[in-house]
Amino acid sequence: MFIRTVYKRSKASSTKYEYQQLVESIRTEKGVRQKLLLSLGRLPISKDKWPSLCKRITAIIGGQKSFLKAGPEIEALSQKFAGQLIEKHAIEIETNNYETVDIQSLQNHRVRRIGGEYLGVAFFNKLQLQQCLKACGFSQRQLDIAMLLIIGRLVQPGSERHLHRWAQHLSGLDELIKTDFTRLSLNSLYKMTDLIYEHKTDIEAHLRARENDLFSLDETIILYDLTNTYFEGRAASNAKAKFGRSKEKRTDCKLLTLGLVIDGKGFPKTSRVFAGNQSEPETLLDMVKALHGADPTENPKPTVVIDAGIATDDNLKKLKEHYHYIAISRKKIAIPDSDDYIVLKETKQGKVEAKRIRGNDEVVLYCKSSLKQQKEQSMQGRFEQNFEEQLTYLAKSIHKKGCTKRYDKVLERLGRLKEKYKQIARFYLVQVEEKDGLACRVTWDYLKEQSNQRFSGTYFFANRPF
């Protein structure tokens, strides 16, 4: 409701009168019209106070209590006009909006969380995953369980058993999507996980196309890397579970290797599960072809970004045929002597400098990072101290009673030390002198200059020229 001003002229004296009316806008068949609620006469307050008067009248009629008190003049007028309006239109004031309750008597029943779930459902629909799963042949019940698996892993990451408890006792996702998870079996979650994996290729292709459309992704840069995870059990029924080099140092467990391709903005494009003993370099071309088709010439050439573990000479040679690439160089390149570096980034903590070196078929970017140098020098000092302490102990032990003195056994101990401290041991020339089949002296020389070069905070990027 609002207040309007009306002018009326007297027929006898031709005097012009001004007064106010309380009206509200209503929609009729002929359009929006103003309905007269109450004639207010000439208000004794200024026009800038009219909105406050309307709000207070509305509050009184609705039975609402005001936390912010109006002025005495507005309060008096509000009570007067509200009373007239209630009497004229027979309005019943709601007086039971507030009740006094005993807080100690309150009890919770089936408390559920829906915040993260609501966001997950919104993006699930935005990505049109329902249409994708229906096209894969999912029934409505299977679709509901698939939503639980996908959104649950986003909101509450964990195993299927953990997700089962979360869905039945904590989450309100079933109410959001109008289904019931109270009788959901744990076995149905395992089956649905397998079903989703069967359609992994179609789902990834759908998500890739949908994300490209939503966010205008051009895929000019793609990044590829691998990691692995381990099984704590025997994993006897899993043909891909193999012993290999664990990145979590679990060489006692069978592994699975996971490969992932993402674009320059971090959107996943495709993934693959390999055997635990899979050689990382051998997976690169298969993954890139899976993303851009068997014939790379049919699609625009992206720039493939890989680390040194995958950037073998053979891989780079094959990439050159159809793709651009950026990789940490494996080659030993002489450090340039000139000081004409370009500052790429500079902060209070440090800076990153670079120099471009052009080769025959690729361009190398030599980079220096002051923060990386500080970190590596700290590691270098710790490695030096630990390794030399062990060498000193080994040198002294061959002169102590009861300690190993046989020459071949001392060499075995030295080999184990070099394996344990291999990052720094290669810069030490260790000599063990022999006399009558026994080790009589252990000496070493430290190649300090070469070690400083290794821990200098520098690295080389190699890329194919555009």
VOPAGU-2260 file (C-alpha; in pm, 1 decimal, decimal comma):
REM VOPAGU-2260
SITE   aa  ch    i         X         Y         Z
SITE  MET   A    0       0,0       0,0       0,0
SITE  PHE   A    1     101,6     361,7     -47,2
SITE  ILE   A    2     -28,7     717,8      -3,7
SITE  ARG   A    3    -139,7     939,8    -289,2
SITE  THR   A    4    -244,2    1306,6    -298,6
SITE  VAL   A    5    -586,4    1404,9    -434,6
SITE  TYR   A    6    -703,3    1756,9    -527,0
SITE  LYS   A    7   -1069,8    1866,4    -514,3
SITE  ARG   A    8   -1223,5    2203,9    -607,5
SITE  SER   A    9   -1530,9    2350,5    -433,4
SITE  LYS   A   10   -1814,8    2437,6    -675,1
SITE  ALA   A   11   -1941,0    2724,4    -457,6
SITE  SER   A   12   -1618,7    2912,4    -389,8
SITE  SER   A   13   -1382,9    2755,8    -650,0
SITE  THR   A   14   -1137,0    2684,0    -367,4
SITE  LYS   A   15    -888,9    2402,7    -430,7
SITE  TYR   A   16    -855,5    2144,9    -149,0
SITE  GLU   A   17    -575,0    1888,6    -100,5
SITE  TYR   A   18    -597,5    1564,0      95,6
SITE  GLN   A   19    -436,1    1218,5     104,3
SITE  GLN   A   20    -567,9     866,3      43,1
SITE  LEU   A   21    -432,3     524,5     137,5
SITE  VAL   A   22    -445,6     299,2    -169,7
SITE  GLU   A   23    -303,0     -29,2    -300,6
SITE  SER   A   24    -233,3    -152,8    -653,0
SITE  ILE   A   25    -442,2    -442,3    -780,5
SITE  ARG   A   26    -446,7    -626,0   -1111,5
SITE  THR   A   27    -779,9    -629,4   -1299,4
SITE  GLU   A   28    -899,3    -738,8   -1641,1
SITE  LYS   A   29    -837,6    -383,2   -1761,1
SITE  GLY   A   30    -484,9    -373,7   -1618,2
SITE  VAL   A   31    -333,1    -242,6   -1294,6
SITE  ARG   A   32    -563,5     -17,2   -1094,4
SITE  GLN   A   33    -541,2     167,3    -761,7
SITE  LYS   A   34    -790,4      55,3    -497,8
SITE  LEU   A   35    -893,0     308,0    -233,2
SITE  LEU   A   36    -852,0     171,2     119,6
SITE  LEU   A   37    -896,9     476,6     340,3
SITE  SER   A   38    -926,3     853,1     311,8
SITE  LEU   A   39    -668,5    1010,6     542,3
SITE  GLY   A   40    -757,9    1377,8     516,8
SITE  ARG   A   41    -470,1    1620,4     506,0
SITE  LEU   A   42    -173,5    1459,9     677,7
SITE  PRO   A   43      15,2    1674,0     930,4
SITE  ILE   A   44     351,0    1510,8     842,7
SITE  SER   A   45     590,2    1580,2     556,9
SITE  LYS   A   46     585,3    1368,8     240,9
SITE  ASP   A   47     920,0    1200,5     315,7
SITE  LYS   A   48     759,9    1033,3     622,2
SITE  TRP   A   49     471,9     877,8     428,8
SITE  PRO   A   50     655,6     549,0     351,8
SITE  SER   A   51     729,1     501,8     722,8
SITE  LEU   A   52     362,6     558,8     801,1
SITE  CYS   A   53     255,6     296,8     543,9
SITE  LYS   A   54     502,9      41,3     678,6
SITE  ARG   A   55     382,8      92,9    1034,6
SITE  ILE   A   56      16,0      59,7     936,5
SITE  THR   A   57      95,9    -265,3     754,5
SITE  ALA   A   58     282,1    -397,8    1059,8
SITE  ILE   A   59      -7,8    -318,2    1293,7
SITE  ILE   A   60    -262,4    -486,9    1067,2
SITE  GLY   A   61     -35,5    -795,8    1032,6
SITE  GLY   A   62      10,7    -821,0    1407,4
SITE  GLN   A   63     385,4    -764,4    1380,4
SITE  LYS   A   64     592,9    -613,6    1657,1
SITE  SER   A   65     837,7    -344,4    1559,6
SITE  PHE   A   66    1196,9    -355,8    1681,1
SITE  LEU   A   67    1261,8      -2,8    1555,3
SITE  LYS   A   68    1022,4     243,2    1714,8
SITE  ALA   A   69     873,7     514,3    1494,8
SITE  GLY   A   70     836,6     871,3    1613,5
SITE  PRO   A   71     543,1     949,1    1843,3
SITE  GLU   A   72     364,3    1142,7    1568,7
SITE  ILE   A   73     387,3     857,8    1315,6
SITE  GLU   A   74     295,1     600,4    1582,9
SITE  ALA   A   75     -19,5     792,5    1679,2
SITE  LEU   A   76    -129,3     831,7    1316,1
SITE  SER   A   77     -52,1     465,5    1244,4
SITE  GLN   A   78    -264,5     342,1    1534,0
SITE  LYS   A   79    -549,5     574,0    1430,3
SITE  PHE   A   80    -554,8     479,2    1060,5
SITE  ALA   A   81    -493,0     110,3    1127,7
SITE  GLY   A   82    -793,2     103,0    1361,4
SITE  GLN   A   83   -1011,3     273,9    1099,5
SITE  LEU   A   84    -891,6      35,9     829,9
SITE  ILE   A   85    -956,3    -271,1    1046,5
SITE  GLU   A   86   -1306,6    -148,8    1132,1
SITE  LYS   A   87   -1395,2     -50,0     776,1
SITE  HIS   A   88   -1274,9    -370,1     606,7
SITE  ALA   A   89   -1336,4    -608,6     899,0
SITE  ILE   A   90    -971,3    -717,2     905,6
SITE  GLU   A   91    -871,6    -974,6    1166,4
SITE  ILE   A   92    -534,8    -901,2    1326,7
SITE  GLU   A   93    -308,9   -1203,6    1362,0
SITE  THR   A   94    -204,7   -1197,2    1725,7
SITE  ASN   A   95     -58,6   -1550,4    1751,9
SITE  ASN   A   96     263,2   -1506,0    1554,7
SITE  TYR   A   97     477,4   -1552,1    1863,6
SITE  GLU   A   98     459,1   -1813,0    2136,8
SITE  THR   A   99     661,0   -1864,5    2450,5
SITE  VAL   A  100     824,4   -2207,6    2460,1
SITE  ASP   A  101    1049,1   -2396,1    2700,9
SITE  ILE   A  102    1381,0   -2443,3    2521,6
SITE  GLN   A  103    1462,8   -2746,8    2735,9
SITE  SER   A  104    1156,3   -2925,1    2599,0
SITE  LEU   A  105    1259,7   -2895,0    2232,3
SITE  GLN   A  106    1354,8   -3217,2    2052,2
SITE  ASN   A  107    1504,7   -3279,0    1709,1
SITE  HIS   A  108    1365,6   -3539,8    1473,6
SITE  ARG   A  109    1534,7   -3657,7    1151,3
SITE  VAL   A  110    1774,2   -3365,9    1118,6
SITE  ARG   A  111    1913,1   -3342,3     765,0
SITE  ARG   A  112    2164,3   -3125,5     576,8
SITE  ILE   A  113    2081,3   -2990,3     231,8
SITE  GLY   A  114    2324,8   -2700,7     169,0
SITE  GLY   A  115    2596,6   -2876,6     -27,1
SITE  GLU   A  116    2343,5   -3122,4    -168,5
SITE  TYR   A  117    2133,4   -2837,1    -311,6
SITE  LEU   A  118    2439,7   -2694,0    -484,3
SITE  GLY   A  119    2530,1   -3037,8    -619,7
SITE  VAL   A  120    2179,7   -3094,6    -760,6
SITE  ALA   A  121    2187,2   -2749,6    -924,1
SITE  PHE   A  122    2513,0   -2826,1   -1106,9
SITE  PHE   A  123    2399,6   -3180,4   -1185,6
SITE  ASN   A  124    2105,3   -3029,9   -1372,5
SITE  LYS   A  125    2316,7   -2752,1   -1523,7
SITE  LEU   A  126    2548,4   -3012,0   -1676,0
SITE  GLN   A  127    2243,8   -3204,9   -1805,7
SITE  LEU   A  128    2370,8   -3527,3   -1652,6
SITE  GLN   A  129    2016,5   -3660,2   -1620,1
SITE  GLN   A  130    1972,9   -3653,4   -1998,1
SITE  CYS   A  131    2313,3   -3817,7   -2042,6
SITE  LEU   A  132    2239,2   -4103,6   -1801,1
SITE  LYS   A  133    1892,4   -4157,8   -1946,7
SITE  ALA   A  134    2049,4   -4183,4   -2292,2
SITE  CYS   A  135    2276,1   -4454,2   -2147,8
SITE  GLY   A  136    1965,1   -4652,0   -2050,0
SITE  PHE   A  137    1939,2   -4568,4   -1677,3
SITE  SER   A  138    1598,6   -4615,7   -1513,3
SITE  GLN   A  139    1460,8   -4352,0   -1277,0
SITE  ARG   A  140    1569,6   -4548,0    -968,0
SITE  GLN   A  141    1916,3   -4601,0   -1115,9
SITE  LEU   A  142    1932,1   -4230,7   -1194,4
SITE  ASP   A  143    1851,3   -4143,2    -830,5
SITE  ILE   A  144    2124,7   -4374,6    -701,1
SITE  ALA   A  145    2371,2   -4235,4    -956,4
SITE  MET   A  146    2293,8   -3882,2    -832,7
SITE  LEU   A  147    2363,9   -4001,5    -478,4
SITE  LEU   A  148    2701,3   -4144,7    -581,2
SITE  ILE   A  149    2808,6   -3841,4    -783,7
SITE  ILE   A  150    2682,0   -3566,2    -551,7
SITE  GLY   A  151    2777,5   -3761,5    -240,4
SITE  ARG   A  152    3138,8   -3793,8    -357,1
SITE  LEU   A  153    3137,9   -3416,2    -411,1
SITE  VAL   A  154    2985,4   -3322,0     -74,1
SITE  GLN   A  155    3105,1   -3606,9     149,0
SITE  PRO   A  156    3395,4   -3796,2     -13,5
SITE  GLY   A  157    3435,5   -4152,7     104,4
SITE  SER   A  158    3371,8   -4517,4      29,7
SITE  GLU   A  159    3034,5   -4664,4     -70,8
SITE  ARG   A  160    2981,1   -4781,7     287,1
SITE  HIS   A  161    3049,3   -4432,5     420,9
SITE  LEU   A  162    2820,0   -4285,1     154,8
SITE  HIS   A  163    2544,1   -4530,1     249,5
SITE  ARG   A  164    2546,9   -4416,0     613,4
SITE  TRP   A  165    2561,6   -4051,0     506,5
SITE  ALA   A  166    2259,0   -4085,8     276,9
SITE  GLN   A  167    2045,4   -4261,3     537,9
SITE  HIS   A  168    2131,7   -4063,7     850,6
SITE  LEU   A  169    2273,0   -3721,8     761,0
SITE  SER   A  170    2178,3   -3601,1     415,1
SITE  GLY   A  171    1850,0   -3460,5     286,9
SITE  LEU   A  172    1938,8   -3534,9     -75,8
SITE  ASP   A  173    1654,3   -3784,3    -112,0
SITE  GLU   A  174    1402,1   -3514,3     -18,2
SITE  LEU   A  175    1556,5   -3272,0    -268,1
SITE  ILE   A  176    1522,1   -3515,9    -558,2
SITE  LYS   A  177    1190,6   -3657,9    -429,2
SITE  THR   A  178    1297,0   -4014,5    -361,0
SITE  ASP   A  179    1364,4   -4234,6     -57,3
SITE  PHE   A  180    1702,2   -4373,7      47,3
SITE  THR   A  181    1591,6   -4521,6     381,8
SITE  ARG   A  182    1570,6   -4873,0     233,4
SITE  LEU   A  183    1867,9   -4835,3       1,4
SITE  SER   A  184    2096,1   -5139,6      14,9
SITE  LEU   A  185    2473,5   -5113,2      18,2
SITE  ASN   A  186    2495,8   -5365,1    -265,1
SITE  SER   A  187    2296,4   -5134,2    -494,8
SITE  LEU   A  188    2565,7   -4867,5    -453,8
SITE  TYR   A  189    2837,9   -5113,1    -556,9
SITE  LYS   A  190    2636,3   -5219,4    -862,5
SITE  MET   A  191    2570,5   -4859,1    -960,9
SITE  THR   A  192    2941,9   -4774,7    -934,9
SITE  ASP   A  193    3014,3   -5054,5   -1182,4
SITE  LEU   A  194    2734,7   -4936,3   -1412,1
SITE  ILE   A  195    2863,1   -4578,9   -1416,4
SITE  TYR   A  196    3212,8   -4704,8   -1496,1
SITE  GLU   A  197    3077,0   -4905,7   -1790,0
SITE  HIS   A  198    2951,6   -4577,9   -1942,3
SITE  LYS   A  199    3258,4   -4375,0   -1839,7
SITE  THR   A  200    3354,9   -4287,2   -2196,9
SITE  ASP   A  201    3007,8   -4155,5   -2285,5
SITE  ILE   A  202    2978,0   -3959,5   -1960,0
SITE  GLU   A  203    3320,7   -3799,7   -1998,9
SITE  ALA   A  204    3244,1   -3704,5   -2360,6
SITE  HIS   A  205    2913,1   -3547,8   -2253,5
SITE  LEU   A  206    3073,2   -3351,2   -1969,6
SITE  ARG   A  207    3352,4   -3232,5   -2193,3
SITE  ALA   A  208    3109,5   -3104,0   -2457,8
SITE  ARG   A  209    2878,5   -2946,3   -2199,1
SITE  GLU   A  210    3161,3   -2769,9   -2013,8
SITE  ASN   A  211    3309,4   -2643,9   -2340,8
SITE  ASP   A  212    2970,9   -2492,2   -2423,0
SITE  LEU   A  213    2903,3   -2343,9   -2079,4
SITE  PHE   A  214    3247,3   -2192,7   -2024,6
SITE  SER   A  215    3361,7   -2138,6   -2386,4
SITE  LEU   A  216    3666,4   -2363,7   -2345,3
SITE  ASP   A  217    3895,3   -2384,7   -2646,2
SITE  GLU   A  218    4131,9   -2663,5   -2526,2
SITE  THR   A  219    4439,4   -2495,1   -2667,5
SITE  ILE   A  220    4640,1   -2626,8   -2371,3
SITE  ILE   A  221    4602,6   -2975,0   -2223,6
SITE  LEU   A  222    4796,9   -3110,2   -1925,5
SITE  TYR   A  223    4860,1   -3479,3   -1864,6
SITE  ASP   A  224    4994,5   -3656,5   -1559,3
SITE  LEU   A  225    4971,5   -3987,7   -1376,8
SITE  THR   A  226    4962,5   -4105,3   -1019,7
SITE  ASN   A  227    4897,2   -4436,9    -851,1
SITE  THR   A  228    4713,5   -4571,8    -551,6
SITE  TYR   A  229    4752,5   -4895,7    -358,2
SITE  PHE   A  230    4535,2   -5183,7    -237,9
SITE  GLU   A  231    4570,5   -5291,0     122,4
SITE  GLY   A  232    4434,4   -5635,7      42,7
SITE  ARG   A  233    4552,4   -5898,9    -204,8
SITE  ALA   A  234    4330,3   -5769,6    -490,8
SITE  ALA   A  235    4348,2   -6117,4    -641,9
SITE  SER   A  236    4044,6   -6065,8    -868,8
SITE  ASN   A  237    4172,3   -5738,0   -1014,9
SITE  ALA   A  238    4377,0   -5803,0   -1327,6
SITE  LYS   A  239    4522,4   -5449,1   -1323,6
SITE  ALA   A  240    4647,5   -5468,2    -964,9
SITE  LYS   A  241    5024,4   -5510,1   -1000,4
SITE  PHE   A  242    5332,9   -5443,5    -795,6
SITE  GLY   A  243    5519,5   -5133,9    -907,9
SITE  ARG   A  244    5682,6   -4814,4    -792,1
SITE  SER   A  245    5443,7   -4657,9    -542,1
SITE  LYS   A  246    5440,0   -4279,1    -514,6
SITE  GLU   A  247    5323,5   -4325,5    -155,5
SITE  LYS   A  248    5619,0   -4558,0     -77,5
SITE  ARG   A  249    5389,1   -4860,9     -41,8
SITE  THR   A  250    5604,3   -5108,4    -230,8
SITE  ASP   A  251    5447,3   -5388,5     -26,0
SITE  CYS   A  252    5105,7   -5339,5    -187,5
SITE  LYS   A  253    4963,4   -5388,2    -534,8
SITE  LEU   A  254    4897,5   -5068,2    -728,4
SITE  LEU   A  255    4667,8   -4910,0    -984,1
SITE  THR   A  256    4789,4   -4628,0   -1209,6
SITE  LEU   A  257    4552,5   -4338,9   -1280,9
SITE  GLY   A  258    4595,4   -4103,9   -1578,1
SITE  LEU   A  259    4413,2   -3771,1   -1614,4
SITE  VAL   A  260    4400,0   -3506,7   -1886,4
SITE  ILE   A  261    4287,7   -3153,5   -1798,1
SITE  ASP   A  262    4281,7   -2826,2   -1990,0
SITE  GLY   A  263    4456,0   -2500,1   -1907,5
SITE  LYS   A  264    4169,9   -2390,9   -1679,4
SITE  GLY   A  265    4165,9   -2713,5   -1477,9
SITE  PHE   A  266    3861,8   -2884,9   -1632,5
SITE  PRO   A  267    3905,1   -3265,9   -1656,7
SITE  LYS   A  268    3879,4   -3399,7   -2011,4
SITE  THR   A  269    3936,4   -3771,8   -1996,7
SITE  SER   A  270    4078,8   -4032,1   -1758,5
SITE  ARG   A  271    4212,8   -4382,8   -1775,7
SITE  VAL   A  272    4295,2   -4663,2   -1532,0
SITE  PHE   A  273    4616,0   -4854,4   -1608,2
SITE  ALA   A  274    4790,0   -5150,5   -1450,1
SITE  GLY   A  275    4996,9   -5079,1   -1142,6
SITE  ASN   A  276    5323,5   -5156,6   -1321,6
SITE  GLN   A  277    5239,0   -4943,9   -1626,5
SITE  SER   A  278    5528,4   -4743,7   -1767,1
SITE  GLU   A  279    5428,1   -4377,1   -1753,7
SITE  PRO   A  280    5581,3   -4263,0   -2086,6
SITE  GLU   A  281    5396,3   -4534,5   -2282,9
SITE  THR   A  282    5053,7   -4394,1   -2184,9
SITE  LEU   A  283    5092,8   -4043,8   -2327,8
SITE  LEU   A  284    5001,1   -4089,3   -2693,7
SITE  ASP   A  285    4701,5   -4312,4   -2615,3
SITE  MET   A  286    4555,6   -4048,4   -2384,2
SITE  VAL   A  287    4612,1   -3761,1   -2625,3
SITE  LYS   A  288    4457,4   -3959,1   -2911,3
SITE  ALA   A  289    4159,9   -4050,4   -2693,7
SITE  LEU   A  290    4101,8   -3679,2   -2640,4
SITE  HIS   A  291    4155,2   -3552,9   -2995,6
SITE  GLY   A  292    4065,1   -3856,7   -3203,9
SITE  ALA   A  293    4272,9   -4108,2   -3390,9
SITE  ASP   A  294    4355,2   -3852,4   -3661,3
SITE  PRO   A  295    4505,2   -3542,4   -3493,6
SITE  THR   A  296    4499,1   -3348,3   -3821,5
SITE  GLU   A  297    4117,4   -3326,8   -3801,7
SITE  ASN   A  298    4128,4   -3112,3   -3485,5
SITE  PRO   A  299    4317,9   -2795,5   -3397,7
SITE  LYS   A  300    4664,0   -2864,2   -3260,9
SITE  PRO   A  301    4669,0   -2823,3   -2882,3
SITE  THR   A  302    4974,9   -2763,3   -2667,3
SITE  VAL   A  303    5047,7   -3072,3   -2457,2
SITE  VAL   A  304    5206,6   -3000,7   -2116,3
SITE  ILE   A  305    5389,7   -3292,0   -1949,6
SITE  ASP   A  306    5651,8   -3343,5   -1680,6
SITE  ALA   A  307    5998,5   -3492,0   -1716,6
SITE  GLY   A  308    5883,1   -3844,0   -1626,9
SITE  ILE   A  309    5675,6   -3864,5   -1946,7
SITE  ALA   A  310    5888,5   -3642,9   -2173,0
SITE  THR   A  311    6104,7   -3915,8   -2322,9
SITE  ASP   A  312    6281,1   -3858,1   -2653,3
SITE  ASP   A  313    6049,2   -4105,1   -2823,9
SITE  ASN   A  314    5735,3   -3931,5   -2691,6
SITE  LEU   A  315    5858,6   -3586,8   -2788,6
SITE  LYS   A  316    5950,5   -3711,6   -3134,8
SITE  LYS   A  317    5599,0   -3848,0   -3187,8
SITE  LEU   A  318    5435,3   -3536,9   -3043,7
SITE  LYS   A  319    5623,4   -3318,7   -3289,5
SITE  GLU   A  320    5436,0   -3479,1   -3575,9
SITE  HIS   A  321    5095,2   -3338,0   -3479,1
SITE  TYR   A  322    5113,5   -3135,7   -3154,9
SITE  HIS   A  323    5294,3   -2854,5   -2981,5
SITE  TYR   A  324    5437,2   -2941,2   -2641,2
SITE  ILE   A  325    5587,8   -2794,4   -2324,5
SITE  ALA   A  326    5790,1   -3022,4   -2096,8
SITE  ILE   A  327    6057,5   -3022,0   -1830,6
SITE  SER   A  328    6369,1   -3106,9   -2030,3
SITE  ARG   A  329    6554,2   -3430,3   -1958,0
SITE  LYS   A  330    6858,2   -3320,8   -2155,8
SITE  LYS   A  331    7172,6   -3185,5   -1993,5
SITE  ILE   A  332    7193,3   -2831,1   -2123,8
SITE  ALA   A  333    7479,8   -2595,1   -2053,4
SITE  ILE   A  334    7380,2   -2304,1   -1831,5
SITE  PRO   A  335    7410,9   -1975,3   -2024,1
SITE  ASP   A  336    7682,7   -1739,4   -1900,5
SITE  SER   A  337    7508,9   -1411,0   -1990,1
SITE  ASP   A  338    7304,9   -1216,1   -1737,7
SITE  ASP   A  339    7039,2   -1080,0   -1973,9
SITE  TYR   A  340    6747,6   -1256,6   -1802,0
SITE  ILE   A  341    6383,9   -1153,7   -1819,0
SITE  VAL   A  342    6200,0   -1126,1   -1487,1
SITE  LEU   A  343    5880,9   -1333,0   -1513,8
SITE  LYS   A  344    5756,1   -1280,1   -1160,2
SITE  GLU   A  345    5879,4   -1079,7    -863,5
SITE  THR   A  346    5742,0   -1058,0    -509,3
SITE  LYS   A  347    5877,5    -961,1    -169,3
SITE  GLN   A  348    5977,0   -1323,2    -109,8
SITE  GLY   A  349    6168,5   -1372,4    -434,6
SITE  LYS   A  350    6159,7   -1366,4    -812,2
SITE  VAL   A  351    6165,0   -1595,0   -1116,0
SITE  GLU   A  352    6395,3   -1511,5   -1407,2
SITE  ALA   A  353    6420,0   -1675,3   -1748,2
SITE  LYS   A  354    6630,8   -1680,5   -2061,3
SITE  ARG   A  355    6528,5   -1818,4   -2400,2
SITE  ILE   A  356    6763,1   -2058,0   -2579,4
SITE  ARG   A  357    6673,5   -2158,9   -2933,3
SITE  GLY   A  358    6785,9   -2499,6   -3056,9
SITE  ASN   A  359    6752,0   -2676,6   -3390,1
SITE  ASP   A  360    6397,9   -2808,5   -3353,1
SITE  GLU   A  361    6279,6   -2675,0   -3016,4
SITE  VAL   A  362    6303,1   -2377,2   -2785,6
SITE  VAL   A  363    6440,5   -2414,9   -2432,0
SITE  LEU   A  364    6350,6   -2175,7   -2151,8
SITE  TYR   A  365    6611,4   -2161,5   -1875,0
SITE  CYS   A  366    6447,7   -2053,5   -1546,4
SITE  LYS   A  367    6589,3   -1943,6   -1211,4
SITE  SER   A  368    6374,3   -1920,6    -901,0
SITE  SER   A  369    6513,7   -1766,6    -585,0
SITE  LEU   A  370    6252,3   -1937,0    -364,4
SITE  LYS   A  371    6322,9   -2273,3    -525,1
SITE  GLN   A  372    6694,4   -2212,1    -475,0
SITE  GLN   A  373    6646,3   -2145,3    -102,5
SITE  LYS   A  374    6440,2   -2461,9     -66,4
SITE  GLU   A  375    6687,7   -2678,6    -257,1
SITE  GLN   A  376    6989,5   -2540,7     -72,2
SITE  SER   A  377    6818,9   -2623,2     256,7
SITE  MET   A  378    6760,3   -2978,6     130,5
SITE  GLN   A  379    7120,7   -2995,9       7,8
SITE  GLY   A  380    7257,3   -2903,5     350,8
SITE  ARG   A  381    7041,8   -3163,8     521,7
SITE  PHE   A  382    7138,4   -3435,0     272,9
SITE  GLU   A  383    7508,2   -3351,2     309,0
SITE  GLN   A  384    7494,3   -3365,0     687,3
SITE  ASN   A  385    7306,8   -3696,2     704,3
SITE  PHE   A  386    7517,9   -3870,3     439,7
SITE  GLU   A  387    7851,4   -3755,8     581,9
SITE  GLU   A  388    7744,1   -3861,4     930,6
SITE  GLN   A  389    7678,2   -4211,6     798,3
SITE  LEU   A  390    8007,8   -4216,4     606,4
SITE  THR   A  391    8195,2   -4107,6     917,7
SITE  TYR   A  392    8027,5   -4379,7    1123,8
SITE  LEU   A  393    8117,4   -4635,1     855,0
SITE  ALA   A  394    8480,6   -4517,9     846,5
SITE  LYS   A  395    8513,9   -4543,8    1225,2
SITE  SER   A  396    8330,5   -4876,2    1259,5
SITE  ILE   A  397    8592,0   -5069,4    1060,4
SITE  HIS   A  398    8840,0   -4997,4    1341,9
SITE  LYS   A  399    8605,6   -5102,4    1625,6
SITE  LYS   A  400    8587,8   -5443,5    1781,2
SITE  GLY   A  401    8285,2   -5647,4    1678,2
SITE  CYS   A  402    8198,7   -5432,4    1373,9
SITE  THR   A  403    8198,2   -5541,9    1011,3
SITE  LYS   A  404    8545,6   -5523,4     856,8
SITE  ARG   A  405    8528,4   -5757,8     558,3
SITE  TYR   A  406    8587,8   -5563,0     239,3
SITE  ASP   A  407    8286,7   -5705,9      48,8
SITE  LYS   A  408    8052,6   -5646,8     344,3
SITE  VAL   A  409    8172,6   -5288,8     382,7
SITE  LEU   A  410    8101,2   -5232,2      13,6
SITE  GLU   A  411    7749,7   -5370,8      65,8
SITE  ARG   A  412    7693,2   -5125,9     352,4
SITE  LEU   A  413    7823,9   -4843,6     135,1
SITE  GLY   A  414    7586,4   -4945,6    -146,3
SITE  ARG   A  415    7288,7   -4936,5      87,2
SITE  LEU   A  416    7390,8   -4589,3     204,7
SITE  LYS   A  417    7416,9   -4465,3    -152,0
SITE  GLU   A  418    7071,6   -4603,5    -229,0
SITE  LYS   A  419    6922,5   -4441,0      79,9
SITE  TYR   A  420    7081,9   -4100,9       8,5
SITE  LYS   A  421    7088,7   -4126,0    -371,1
SITE  GLN   A  422    6995,9   -3758,8    -421,5
SITE  ILE   A  423    7328,5   -3646,0    -273,8
SITE  ALA   A  424    7542,9   -3963,0    -290,6
SITE  ARG   A  425    7612,9   -3925,5    -663,0
SITE  PHE   A  426    7821,0   -3614,9    -586,2
SITE  TYR   A  427    8053,9   -3808,6    -353,7
SITE  LEU   A  428    8352,2   -4012,2    -470,3
SITE  VAL   A  429    8389,0   -4273,8    -195,7
SITE  GLN   A  430    8696,9   -4496,6    -182,5
SITE  VAL   A  431    8739,8   -4807,0      37,0
SITE  GLU   A  432    9096,9   -4930,8      74,5
SITE  GLU   A  433    9156,4   -5304,9     116,9
SITE  LYS   A  434    9427,4   -5500,8     299,6
SITE  ASP   A  435    9422,8   -5879,1     333,2
SITE  GLY   A  436    9049,7   -5896,6     247,0
SITE  LEU   A  437    8958,8   -5636,5     509,5
SITE  ALA   A  438    8858,7   -5273,3     468,9
SITE  CYS   A  439    9124,2   -5058,2     632,6
SITE  ARG   A  440    9025,3   -4705,9     532,9
SITE  VAL   A  441    8723,4   -4514,6     395,7
SITE  THR   A  442    8774,8   -4174,1     233,4
SITE  TRP   A  443    8558,2   -3951,6      16,4
SITE  ASP   A  444    8565,6   -3639,2    -195,4
SITE  TYR   A  445    8264,3   -3410,9    -235,7
SITE  LEU   A  446    8196,8   -3256,9    -578,2
SITE  LYS   A  447    8064,0   -2936,3    -428,9
SITE  GLU   A  448    8038,9   -2739,4    -752,3
SITE  GLN   A  449    7832,0   -3003,4    -929,9
SITE  SER   A  450    7611,5   -3040,4    -625,3
SITE  ASN   A  451    7551,3   -2664,0    -608,9
SITE  GLN   A  452    7450,0   -2671,3    -973,7
SITE  ARG   A  453    7197,5   -2950,4    -905,0
SITE  PHE   A  454    7044,9   -2765,4    -607,0
SITE  SER   A  455    7053,9   -2418,7    -764,1
SITE  GLY   A  456    6679,5   -2371,6    -808,4
SITE  THR   A  457    6706,9   -2380,9   -1188,0
SITE  TYR   A  458    6521,5   -2586,3   -1447,0
SITE  PHE   A  459    6468,7   -2605,3   -1822,2
SITE  PHE   A  460    6140,9   -2597,2   -2014,1
SITE  ALA   A  461    6155,3   -2749,0   -2362,8
SITE  ASN   A  462    5884,1   -2673,6   -2618,1
SITE  ARG   A  463    5825,3   -2714,8   -2986,9
SITE  PRO   A  464    5819,1   -2374,2   -3164,9
SITE  PHE   A  465    5479,1   -2260,5   -3291,6
